[in-house]
Amino acid sequence: MRKYIITSIFLFAVIAIVVSCQSQQEIDYQNYMSNGKDIYKAKCQNCHGENGEGLGQLAPPLTDSVFLKTNKTRLACIIKNGANETFVIHLKEYKEKMPAFPELADIDVAQVMVFVTNSFGNKQGFVPYTEVSTQLQNCK
């Protein structure tokens, strides 16, 4: 009986480990989302809102997945270097300059980018910092 109990506990432990295992990308995604949320709160939320709703005509909402998808390869550059151009989102023009955040490391930019593109109704998946780093090297 004792052998049966020990064997059962061992099997349950192995099953629990196997079931709870996550891929490295899933773990990275969760970390990026958590860290990205903190960066968003500190750097972006004041203008873009707690729920990505934007700030009137001053700061555009981040709830438009069409804009984010269309500009996904530019987002890292916009986050790091700011923007001084007109954006059209939800048929509204936003002309205010977005400040630059040069103090953000590539990993920080990647994390906030993953957070924004997977929050507020957006579901665009994971982008590793290596890809974001390459995008940042190609900023114009």
C-alpha positions as CSV (number, residue, x, y, z in Angstrom):
1,M,0.0,0.0,0.0
2,R,2.8,2.4,0.9
3,K,4.5,1.7,-2.4
4,Y,1.3,2.5,-4.2
5,I,0.9,5.8,-2.4
6,I,4.6,6.8,-3.1
7,T,4.2,5.8,-6.8
8,S,1.0,7.8,-7.1
9,I,2.5,10.9,-5.5
10,F,5.5,10.6,-7.9
11,L,3.2,10.2,-10.9
12,F,1.1,13.2,-9.9
13,A,4.2,15.3,-9.4
14,V,5.5,14.4,-12.8
15,I,2.2,15.1,-14.4
16,A,2.0,18.5,-12.6
17,I,5.4,19.4,-13.9
18,V,4.7,18.4,-17.5
19,V,1.3,20.2,-17.5
20,S,2.7,23.4,-16.0
21,C,5.7,23.6,-18.3
22,Q,5.6,26.5,-20.7
23,S,7.7,27.3,-23.7
24,Q,10.4,29.9,-23.3
25,Q,8.4,32.2,-25.7
26,E,5.3,31.9,-23.4
27,I,7.4,32.8,-20.4
28,D,9.0,35.7,-22.3
29,Y,5.6,36.9,-23.4
30,Q,4.3,37.0,-19.8
31,N,7.4,38.8,-18.6
32,Y,7.2,41.3,-21.5
33,M,3.5,42.0,-20.7
34,S,4.2,42.5,-17.0
35,N,7.2,44.8,-17.5
36,G,5.6,46.5,-20.5
37,K,2.6,47.4,-18.3
38,D,4.9,49.0,-15.7
39,I,6.7,51.0,-18.4
40,Y,3.3,52.0,-20.0
41,K,2.0,53.2,-16.6
42,A,5.2,55.3,-16.0
43,K,5.7,56.7,-19.5
44,C,2.6,56.4,-21.7
45,Q,-0.5,56.2,-19.5
46,N,-0.6,59.9,-18.8
47,C,-1.4,60.7,-22.4
48,H,-2.8,57.5,-23.9
49,G,-4.9,56.6,-20.8
50,E,-5.2,53.7,-18.5
51,N,-7.2,51.7,-21.0
52,G,-5.5,53.1,-24.1
53,E,-8.4,55.4,-24.8
54,G,-6.2,58.4,-25.7
55,L,-6.6,62.0,-24.5
56,G,-9.1,63.9,-26.6
57,Q,-7.4,65.4,-29.7
58,L,-4.0,65.5,-28.0
59,A,-3.0,61.8,-27.8
60,P,-4.5,59.1,-30.0
61,P,-6.1,56.0,-28.6
62,L,-4.1,52.7,-28.7
63,T,-7.3,50.7,-29.3
64,D,-7.1,50.8,-33.1
65,S,-5.5,47.4,-34.0
66,V,-5.6,48.4,-37.7
67,F,-3.2,51.3,-37.1
68,L,-1.0,49.2,-34.9
69,K,-0.9,46.3,-37.3
70,T,-0.2,48.6,-40.3
71,N,2.6,50.3,-38.5
72,K,4.0,47.4,-36.4
73,T,7.4,47.7,-37.9
74,R,7.5,51.5,-37.1
75,L,6.2,51.2,-33.5
76,A,9.6,50.7,-31.9
77,C,10.9,53.9,-33.6
78,I,7.8,55.9,-32.6
79,I,8.1,54.7,-29.0
80,K,11.9,55.4,-28.7
81,N,12.2,58.5,-30.9
82,G,8.8,60.1,-30.6
83,A,6.8,61.3,-33.6
84,N,6.1,64.7,-35.2
85,E,3.6,63.7,-37.8
86,T,-0.1,63.5,-38.3
87,F,-1.7,60.1,-37.4
88,V,-5.2,59.2,-38.5
89,I,-6.9,56.8,-36.1
90,H,-10.6,56.0,-36.1
91,L,-11.0,58.7,-38.8
92,K,-9.6,61.4,-36.5
93,E,-6.4,63.3,-37.1
94,Y,-3.9,63.6,-34.3
95,K,-1.2,66.3,-34.9
96,E,0.4,66.7,-31.5
97,K,4.0,65.7,-31.2
98,M,4.7,62.5,-29.3
99,P,7.8,62.9,-27.0
100,A,10.8,60.7,-27.4
101,F,11.9,58.2,-24.8
102,P,15.7,57.8,-25.6
103,E,16.4,56.5,-22.1
104,L,14.5,53.3,-22.8
105,A,16.7,50.3,-23.6
106,D,15.8,48.1,-26.6
107,I,14.3,45.5,-24.2
108,D,12.1,48.2,-22.6
109,V,10.8,49.3,-26.0
110,A,10.1,45.7,-26.9
111,Q,8.2,45.1,-23.7
112,V,6.0,48.2,-23.9
113,M,5.4,47.4,-27.6
114,V,4.3,43.9,-26.7
115,F,2.1,45.2,-24.0
116,V,0.4,47.9,-26.2
117,T,-0.1,45.5,-29.2
118,N,-1.7,42.9,-26.9
119,S,-3.8,45.1,-24.7
120,F,-6.8,47.4,-25.2
121,G,-8.5,44.8,-27.5
122,N,-5.3,44.3,-29.6
123,K,-3.9,40.7,-30.1
124,Q,-0.8,40.9,-32.1
125,G,1.4,38.4,-30.4
126,F,5.0,38.4,-29.2
127,V,7.9,40.4,-30.7
128,P,11.3,39.6,-29.3
129,Y,13.7,42.4,-28.3
130,T,16.2,41.2,-31.0
131,E,13.6,42.1,-33.7
132,V,12.8,45.4,-32.0
133,S,16.6,46.1,-31.7
134,T,16.9,45.6,-35.5
135,Q,13.9,47.9,-36.1
136,L,15.5,50.6,-33.9
137,Q,18.7,50.4,-35.9
138,N,16.7,51.1,-39.1
139,C,14.8,54.1,-37.7
140,K,14.7,57.1,-40.1
